[in-house]
């Protein structure tokens, strides 16, 4: 999906929150910031010079995007800090002696305004370079593909094991208490649960993620989505058994009524909300996949999310499987 950083605040924020890619971006750009109070900063004039625009252009974009730029590190230097700044960098910058407030950009806000500037060829080049580096960083960390990036979260394995257990409860209940063709009824009821959790049938989801028919959809889901599905699988199994013991075997349509009733329960609302938000936001940022059916849940992912999937908190899934081989073997018995 082509990204236009000048129009999409979510895309901009996703990049600025990516603490794994930012150092690589800084290394790749030819900028000479000033080191001040523990961070690298640039004045408005320095930013204007880099992007080859007039300082008034920077001021105009600052005024129009003040809240976003301040959120990402633009700040006003004044008082004793400004005095120190003038003393240290008097020979490097052109700041009037009587200036009492000086706007400064840190590296993130410097990138931020470059993503906004539509009147600068240098900013256009920078946006393209940034996107290339972000894509390369994610691909490098995931071994060249993002299909199973969900498994780099250390919470994935426990959630997957839990879901397998609840899945068995559901398939046992379907087998024993639901009429219909064995293969078809499993697929139909599974699709009903997927539709309730993330508003997509298995076939629709697989198409979005370019999965093959043989790919197991659940192996690509985030831990929070698996837990939401587990809740529905376990609840549906319980309700099928309970209702069948009262009225006899159920039809697939009657099972759908059960699932829809479960979806309306207030206890499920936060679970469904969290699953949809995680799926929409993470897939957009990490897999470049847009889920139209849950687009209203889309937001920028936080810095700690990048750490979880491609940073210091991420795990090597195959290595994790080896470490837990004995436990997994016991669970299969």
Secondary structure, DSSP 8 states (H G I E B T S, - for coil): ----TTT-HHHHHHHHT-HHHHHHHHHHS----EEETTEEEEEHHHHHHHHTS-HHHHHHHHHHTHHHHHHTT-EEEEHHHHHHHHHHHTTTS---TT--EEEEEEHHHHHHHHHH-SS-HHHHHHHHHHHHHHHHHHHHHTTT--TTGGGGSTTHHHHHHHHHHHHHHHHHHHHHHB-S-HHHHHHHHHHHHHHHHHS--HHHHHHHTT--TTS-GGGGS-HHHHHHHHHHHHHHHHHHHHHHHHH-SB-HHHHHHHHHHHHTSHHHHHHHHHHHHHHHHHIIIII----GGGGGG-----HHHHHHHTSTT---HHHHHHHTHHHHHHHH-
